[in-house]
Structure formats: structure tokens, C-alpha cells
């Protein structure tokens, strides 16, 4: 691997794919998680079971299913997304979404329901009291986003299958590490791994700082 | 002259569990009065307060300020005139000041600072204003729970044993704050308490509840000195009644 010419595009693509996947997962998953955490309805336990099963979904299985859907003969073949960053983002959204929903749901559900009743009894509307519940769960909600980011940044199986690890187009940090390891370039693979960890650390430091700032 | 009614309950029935149903044949709470609810644990005092808040669906007739509860409940403007102080107030994980201001903020009231500072001073809690409310002692939390209710100048204040965990000085402070506000705004107070001496001190009328029903309701002196029901007589003498 020519370090100078290829390193930065790979790093930026990793951040772009993971960042967009986490953003999309959060936009869809946080409202869903909050809704699940606040509401009681018939069939909720089944829905929670599905979300938690999604958290255990092996990335290669997601990659394989998406590959079959997006391949030329698949139902979504006309999109021509296979071996593009769009397919990698879609795979990561599917992998991150259950984490965002599940963790944010648990965070909101952990706030005592009595608090909502007490806030209503001092004049909050239902919506205002629900928003207060969400604010009380803010550290858990940030944890959901941080977990999704970690999952996305470290994922390799699905992005390899649907991205194809094409040099200059769909190669990201994790697939590059696997490739360099296969070639026996262990020091380069280790170096890439250290960079990946440093990026994850830097982003998590920002999230943790925000979590602490969210506390009074 | 007939005084306006804050709450009217007529033929109200509220089934809480297989073992407990609240049944109130008739109860009128007059605007500006302090009605104390007394009775043993599990008599239904808290349940009655919860119904009086207007937030719960009720079987039977229930009105607040002359407005009957419809099938979709009371409008928010009516509900906001009735505020509850709970026995164990749950506070937001924010500062003491933010907790006290909460009721004003949800009502979109500007210029909250003067009223909040006044209450903080009256409760000697000004030095704690910016402290995380969850780090307060149980008694201090109780005072914040009272302050967040009083700050919005409610028309009806529902008190669910607000002094249960307070020292005598704090009990006196709570009673004086409530009476001071009542003199200022003619606020109606429905106060559930286990302390008969407290009921004697603060109530204009006292009601005894047993097993989800009102046994007797009378002006304070009459309730304690000339009770009509033998269960009331036993209760005020400190005997066990069920």
C-alpha cells in the first residue's frame, strides 16, 4: 500500500461511511427508541425481542442479505448500489439501528415513570413531560450514539461484502487492515489499526465530554 | 353568601385493584379552604388527591371550578391550576433553581427570577440554588418539591403528606409558607396528613377516610371535639380504626 497516496482517502471514506450511517441510524432510531421507552402497548415485548435480536445480528449475514438484494439479479439491483459507498452506508445503518433503538429505549425506560406523572401534576403537558423524560435519559441516549459509532467504525464483514474493498472507491480502514494482514504486511496493518483506534478514541472523548456537559 | 367550589365529586368510584376501590358519594371542596384528609395508611387519601388533580379518568361526576370532566379530560389550562406536592418528590437531574422554575417554564412565564429567588430565600436554600437537586437530602428535596408547586401560584394545592420526612422546624416552615400563600392568593388546599395535630393547626375542615370511603367531614373544631361517627371519635382518640 502506498501509504501517502492511499491513507487519507481510506480514512476519510471510513469517517464518511460511519458518520453518515450513525447520523441516519440516529435520525430513525432515536425517536423510535424514545417511543418504545415511553409507551406501553400490546406486542411491545415482541418488538423489543426483535430489536435485541437485531443487536446480535452477525455483520456478514447482513452483508450477505444486502448483497443478494443489491446484486444485478436481486430485487434492488436496478439501484446499482453494489460495490459503492451507498451500499456500505446502508449495511452499516442496518447494523447500527438496533443498537440506537435498543440502548435509547433502555435509557428512557430506566427513568422512573413516576417522574412523568409528577411533572404533569405541576403543569407540564404530556409532550413537555415526555421531553423531560428524554432529557433525563440524555447520557444513555448519547451512549447509544457512541455505541453505534463504535460498531460502525469497527465493522468489516458487511462492508467488505457489499463494498468489495475496491481501491480508491470502497476501501475503508477495516477492510484495508484485513487486506494488508492477508498480504503479510503486519506492521502496516497494526499501524492502520492504531490509527483506527485513535480516531475512535478522539470521537469518544468528544462524546464523553458532551455527556458530562449534559449533566448538571 | 355561597362560596364557589374548587372541586366537586359526586358518586365517584375508582377501582385501583381487586382489593381497593375508592368510593366517594359526595365531596365539595370550597375555594380558599384547607381541607385535611386524615386516616390510616391505605385509606385512599393519596388516591383521592390523584383524582382531585383531574389527571385521571373517573367514574362518576367530577368537576373542577364548576367545569365537569369530559370524556377527553380537562383542558390543560384547567389542569394547570391544580398542582400536587408529593410525599417523595422526584426531581429533575438539574439544579435546584431549574427544578423550581420548571412549572413556570412549561407555562412559558417570563421573568421567573424574582419569584424563584424569593422562595429560595424563604426556604433558606439560596446557597444551594445552583447545586444538582439530586444531591440534596430528603428534607431539602421535599422543600424543593413544595417550592416548585408554590412558584406557579396554583388555585388548588394538593399536598400528599409533604411534611412526612421533615424535622419540626421544617414542618413549621412548610406550614407557614402554605398559609402565607393562601392569605395572598386565596388558594384552596387539600392536605393529606397522618398528623392529627397538624390537621388541627392548618385545616378549616377535616375529613376522615377509611377503606376508600369518606367516613365524616366536618369543620376542624367539630371534627375533633364533637365527632358524629364513632369511628371518627375513636380515630381522634388515637385508637386503631379500619
Interface residues (C-beta under 8 A of the other chain):
Chain A: X112 X114 X115 X117 X118 X119 X120 X121 X122 X123 X124 X125 X128 X132 X135 X136 X215 X216
Chain B: X53 X55 X76 X79 X80 X83 X84 X86 X89 X90 X92 X93 X94 X95 X98 X102 X103 X106 X107 X132 X133 X148 X149 X152 X158
